Amino acid sequence: MANHKSALKRVRQIKIRQLRNRSVKTRIKNVVKDFAEKVAKEAMDEASTALKAAQSMLQKGASKGVIHRNKASRKVSRLAKQLNKAAKAAS
């Protein structure tokens, strides 16, 4: 455990950041899961709306530094590719 006053403060700050980061990561996972469910049900209109929500959450997480910006871009790209593939199969 930390002994210096500044180190104790850093520990407190880290705990607050961990909670904030965990909530952002959880929201990202949930919107991605919601998108995947809608693609599986072949509800393309709902899936495209879910993709926009997922893209927004991923970019927000990247801007806050919770996830790397390249990871966010990669995930958005893969989700869009998944939606296009499902739309092509449905038509």
PyMOL commands that set and color helices and strands:
alter all, ss='L'
color gray80, all
select helices_A, chain A and resi 5-40+44-63+69-90
alter helices_A, ss='H'
color red, helices_A
deselect
rebuild
show_as cartoon
